[in-house]
Amino acid sequence: MDSLHAIGFYVSSGVSLAGALGVALLPRRDQRGVGMGIVALGLAGLYVSLSAAFAALLALACYLGAAWLLATPQYRSLESVTGTAWRQVGAAGAAGLLALLAYAAFRGDFVHAVYFGGELGATALSRVVFAHDALATEAIAALMLVAVAGATAAWRVRERSR
Amino acid sequence: MSVFFVAGGLVAAGAFAAVWRRDLTAAIAGIPLMFAGAGVALVGVGRFAAAGGPHLFGQAFAVLLAVAAVALIALGLGVAGRESSR
């Protein structure tokens, strides 16, 4: 990784982590949507600095869509039945997960290999997605279809019962 | 190695958001964060450590994870329902 990619990587890392903290900590849904948009920009920058520009474009579109969904004021709040003590245990577990992953990252290293993929890699990535990993792509497409159809069905049921 | 630190930070932030938020529609916002961390790790492994092959499997699964993340957000918020329908 040359110096330009390294600068882009570290700047994008800070942007994405700041956006992630915003999603986790900000109180209002529009603020959380903006935080998710910042995560999208940082994630796209990370992918570009890792020579995955086509994946960056797709991830940017997906995460900006998620940010728009999170920021829309039309969804009602659902209060969790989990008590405060269990939420605190979960937060401590998230901190433990961070410590574990940081330790694994500190102890681990890559087996260095030469990269041939190019900067954009759209054609080669399409070959992987639509030929080698066609089954996984179909599974994700089915998940997307079920998600959209389920959301639409749930919406219509609520509208009729109103 | 920095790739794994960033990925771990995103996964931990997503896990924290998922367990800490009292509002379930806010808690599901942690799922895309965890998927983003996994995607960063996958792309990093594909960029630096994949031996042999076209080195694109990490990118492919990162794209699939991004699509799955937005699908899960849409499903979760659709199940939650609109504000006016209550």
Boltz contact constraints between the chains, C-beta under 6 A:
constraints:
  - contact:
      token1: [A, 13]
      token2: [B, 6]
      max_distance: 6.0
  - contact:
      token1: [A, 17]
      token2: [B, 9]
      max_distance: 6.0
  - contact:
      token1: [A, 20]
      token2: [B, 10]
      max_distance: 6.0
  - contact:
      token1: [A, 20]
      token2: [B, 13]
      max_distance: 6.0
  - contact:
      token1: [A, 20]
      token2: [B, 33]
      max_distance: 6.0
  - contact:
      token1: [A, 23]
      token2: [B, 17]
      max_distance: 6.0
  - contact:
      token1: [A, 23]
      token2: [B, 29]
      max_distance: 6.0
  - contact:
      token1: [A, 24]
      token2: [B, 13]
      max_distance: 6.0
  - contact:
      token1: [A, 24]
      token2: [B, 16]
      max_distance: 6.0
  - contact:
      token1: [A, 24]
      token2: [B, 17]
      max_distance: 6.0
  - contact:
      token1: [A, 32]
      token2: [B, 29]
      max_distance: 6.0
  - contact:
      token1: [A, 43]
      token2: [B, 36]
      max_distance: 6.0
  - contact:
      token1: [A, 46]
      token2: [B, 40]
      max_distance: 6.0
  - contact:
      token1: [A, 47]
      token2: [B, 43]
      max_distance: 6.0
  - contact:
      token1: [A, 50]
      token2: [B, 43]
      max_distance: 6.0
  - contact:
      token1: [A, 50]
      token2: [B, 47]
      max_distance: 6.0
  - contact:
      token1: [A, 51]
      token2: [B, 47]
      max_distance: 6.0
  - contact:
      token1: [A, 52]
      token2: [B, 43]
      max_distance: 6.0
  - contact:
      token1: [A, 52]
      token2: [B, 59]
      max_distance: 6.0
  - contact:
      token1: [A, 55]
      token2: [B, 59]
      max_distance: 6.0
  - contact:
      token1: [A, 55]
      token2: [B, 62]
      max_distance: 6.0
  - contact:
      token1: [A, 55]
      token2: [B, 63]
      max_distance: 6.0
  - contact:
      token1: [A, 58]
      token2: [B, 63]
      max_distance: 6.0
  - contact:
      token1: [A, 59]
      token2: [B, 66]
      max_distance: 6.0
  - contact:
      token1: [A, 62]
      token2: [B, 66]
      max_distance: 6.0
  - contact:
      token1: [A, 62]
      token2: [B, 67]
      max_distance: 6.0
  - contact:
      token1: [A, 62]
      token2: [B, 70]
      max_distance: 6.0
  - contact:
      token1: [A, 65]
      token2: [B, 70]
      max_distance: 6.0
  - contact:
      token1: [A, 66]
      token2: [B, 32]
      max_distance: 6.0
  - contact:
      token1: [A, 66]
      token2: [B, 70]
      max_distance: 6.0
  - contact:
      token1: [A, 66]
      token2: [B, 73]
      max_distance: 6.0
  - contact:
      token1: [A, 69]
      token2: [B, 73]
      max_distance: 6.0
  - contact:
      token1: [A, 69]
      token2: [B, 77]
      max_distance: 6.0
  - contact:
      token1: [A, 70]
      token2: [B, 29]
      max_distance: 6.0
  - contact:
      token1: [A, 74]
      token2: [B, 82]
      max_distance: 6.0
  - contact:
      token1: [A, 74]
      token2: [B, 83]
      max_distance: 6.0
  - contact:
      token1: [A, 75]
      token2: [B, 25]
      max_distance: 6.0
  - contact:
      token1: [A, 75]
      token2: [B, 77]
      max_distance: 6.0
  - contact:
      token1: [A, 75]
      token2: [B, 80]
      max_distance: 6.0
  - contact:
      token1: [A, 76]
      token2: [B, 81]
      max_distance: 6.0
  - contact:
      token1: [A, 76]
      token2: [B, 83]
      max_distance: 6.0
  - contact:
      token1: [A, 76]
      token2: [B, 86]
      max_distance: 6.0
  - contact:
      token1: [A, 77]
      token2: [B, 23]
      max_distance: 6.0
  - contact:
      token1: [A, 78]
      token2: [B, 24]
      max_distance: 6.0
  - contact:
      token1: [A, 78]
      token2: [B, 25]
      max_distance: 6.0
  - contact:
      token1: [A, 78]
      token2: [B, 80]
      max_distance: 6.0
  - contact:
      token1: [A, 80]
      token2: [B, 22]
      max_distance: 6.0
  - contact:
      token1: [A, 80]
      token2: [B, 24]
      max_distance: 6.0
  - contact:
      token1: [A, 87]
      token2: [B, 20]
      max_distance: 6.0
  - contact:
      token1: [A, 90]
      token2: [B, 19]
      max_distance: 6.0
  - contact:
      token1: [A, 91]
      token2: [B, 16]
      max_distance: 6.0
  - contact:
      token1: [A, 91]
      token2: [B, 20]
      max_distance: 6.0
  - contact:
      token1: [A, 94]
      token2: [B, 12]
      max_distance: 6.0
  - contact:
      token1: [A, 94]
      token2: [B, 15]
      max_distance: 6.0
  - contact:
      token1: [A, 94]
      token2: [B, 16]
      max_distance: 6.0
  - contact:
      token1: [A, 97]
      token2: [B, 12]
      max_distance: 6.0
  - contact:
      token1: [A, 97]
      token2: [B, 15]
      max_distance: 6.0
  - contact:
      token1: [A, 98]
      token2: [B, 12]
      max_distance: 6.0
  - contact:
      token1: [A, 101]
      token2: [B, 8]
      max_distance: 6.0
  - contact:
      token1: [A, 102]
      token2: [B, 8]
      max_distance: 6.0
  - contact:
      token1: [A, 105]
      token2: [B, 1]
      max_distance: 6.0
  - contact:
      token1: [A, 105]
      token2: [B, 4]
      max_distance: 6.0
  - contact:
      token1: [A, 105]
      token2: [B, 5]
      max_distance: 6.0
  - contact:
      token1: [A, 105]
      token2: [B, 8]
      max_distance: 6.0
  - contact:
      token1: [A, 110]
      token2: [B, 48]
      max_distance: 6.0
  - contact:
      token1: [A, 110]
      token2: [B, 49]
      max_distance: 6.0
  - contact:
      token1: [A, 111]
      token2: [B, 49]
      max_distance: 6.0
  - contact:
      token1: [A, 113]
      token2: [B, 49]
      max_distance: 6.0
  - contact:
      token1: [A, 113]
      token2: [B, 50]
      max_distance: 6.0
  - contact:
      token1: [A, 113]
      token2: [B, 51]
      max_distance: 6.0
  - contact:
      token1: [A, 115]
      token2: [B, 47]
      max_distance: 6.0
  - contact:
      token1: [A, 115]
      token2: [B, 55]
      max_distance: 6.0
  - contact:
      token1: [A, 117]
      token2: [B, 55]
      max_distance: 6.0
  - contact:
      token1: [A, 117]
      token2: [B, 56]
      max_distance: 6.0
  - contact:
      token1: [A, 124]
      token2: [B, 54]
      max_distance: 6.0
  - contact:
      token1: [A, 124]
      token2: [B, 56]
      max_distance: 6.0
  - contact:
      token1: [A, 125]
      token2: [B, 56]
      max_distance: 6.0
  - contact:
      token1: [A, 125]
      token2: [B, 59]
      max_distance: 6.0
  - contact:
      token1: [A, 128]
      token2: [B, 56]
      max_distance: 6.0
  - contact:
      token1: [A, 128]
      token2: [B, 60]
      max_distance: 6.0
  - contact:
      token1: [A, 129]
      token2: [B, 60]
      max_distance: 6.0
  - contact:
      token1: [A, 133]
      token2: [B, 60]
      max_distance: 6.0
  - contact:
      token1: [A, 136]
      token2: [B, 64]
      max_distance: 6.0
  - contact:
      token1: [A, 140]
      token2: [B, 64]
      max_distance: 6.0
  - contact:
      token1: [A, 140]
      token2: [B, 67]
      max_distance: 6.0
  - contact:
      token1: [A, 140]
      token2: [B, 68]
      max_distance: 6.0
  - contact:
      token1: [A, 143]
      token2: [B, 68]
      max_distance: 6.0
  - contact:
      token1: [A, 143]
      token2: [B, 71]
      max_distance: 6.0
  - contact:
      token1: [A, 144]
      token2: [B, 71]
      max_distance: 6.0
  - contact:
      token1: [A, 147]
      token2: [B, 71]
      max_distance: 6.0
  - contact:
      token1: [A, 147]
      token2: [B, 74]
      max_distance: 6.0
  - contact:
      token1: [A, 147]
      token2: [B, 75]
      max_distance: 6.0
  - contact:
      token1: [A, 150]
      token2: [B, 75]
      max_distance: 6.0
  - contact:
      token1: [A, 151]
      token2: [B, 74]
      max_distance: 6.0
  - contact:
      token1: [A, 151]
      token2: [B, 75]
      max_distance: 6.0
  - contact:
      token1: [A, 151]
      token2: [B, 78]
      max_distance: 6.0
  - contact:
      token1: [A, 154]
      token2: [B, 78]
      max_distance: 6.0
  - contact:
      token1: [A, 154]
      token2: [B, 79]
      max_distance: 6.0
  - contact:
      token1: [A, 155]
      token2: [B, 78]
      max_distance: 6.0
  - contact:
      token1: [A, 158]
      token2: [B, 81]
      max_distance: 6.0
  - contact:
      token1: [A, 158]
      token2: [B, 85]
      max_distance: 6.0
  - contact:
      token1: [A, 159]
      token2: [B, 85]
      max_distance: 6.0
  - contact:
      token1: [A, 162]
      token2: [B, 85]
      max_distance: 6.0
